């Protein structure tokens, strides 16, 4: 029974890290889709952002 709290804590830490990485990816793509100079690059970033946000829900 001593391992259960450790596993729960590890799972919570992993979930937090995963969510943080996903948030950074979304914020980066959002910035690129707005600030990129080339229209093609903005379109690509918007498509990738749409894919990430669609899978998120």
C-alpha positions as CSV (number, residue, x, y, z in Angstrom):
1,X,0.0,0.0,0.0
2,X,3.0,2.3,0.3
3,X,3.5,2.4,-3.4
4,X,0.0,3.7,-4.2
5,X,0.6,7.2,-3.0
6,X,3.9,7.3,-4.9
7,X,2.3,6.1,-8.1
8,X,-0.5,8.7,-7.7
9,X,2.0,11.5,-7.1
10,X,4.0,10.4,-10.2
11,X,0.9,10.2,-12.3
12,X,-0.1,13.7,-11.2
13,X,3.3,15.1,-11.9
14,X,3.4,13.5,-15.4
15,X,-0.1,14.9,-16.2
16,X,1.0,18.3,-15.1
17,X,4.2,18.2,-17.2
18,X,2.2,17.0,-20.2
19,X,-0.3,19.8,-19.9
20,X,2.4,22.3,-19.5
21,X,4.2,21.1,-22.7
22,X,0.9,21.2,-24.6
23,X,0.1,24.7,-23.4
24,X,3.6,25.9,-24.6
25,X,3.0,24.3,-28.0
26,X,-0.4,26.0,-28.4
27,X,1.0,29.3,-27.3
28,X,3.9,29.0,-29.7
29,X,1.7,28.1,-32.7
30,X,-0.7,30.9,-31.8
31,X,2.2,33.4,-31.9
32,X,3.5,32.0,-35.2
33,X,0.1,32.1,-36.7
34,X,-0.2,35.8,-35.9
35,X,3.4,37.1,-36.2
36,X,4.8,35.1,-39.1
37,X,5.8,37.2,-42.1
38,X,4.9,34.7,-44.9
39,X,1.2,33.9,-45.4
40,X,2.0,30.2,-46.0
41,X,3.7,29.9,-42.7
42,X,0.7,31.6,-40.9
43,X,-1.7,29.2,-42.7
44,X,0.4,26.2,-41.7
45,X,0.5,27.3,-38.1
46,X,-3.3,27.8,-38.0
47,X,-3.8,24.3,-39.4
48,X,-1.6,22.8,-36.8
49,X,-3.3,24.8,-34.1
50,X,-6.7,23.7,-35.3
51,X,-5.5,20.1,-35.1
52,X,-4.1,20.5,-31.6
53,X,-7.2,22.2,-30.3
54,X,-9.6,19.7,-31.9
55,X,-7.9,16.8,-30.3
56,X,-7.8,18.5,-26.9
57,X,-11.5,18.4,-26.3
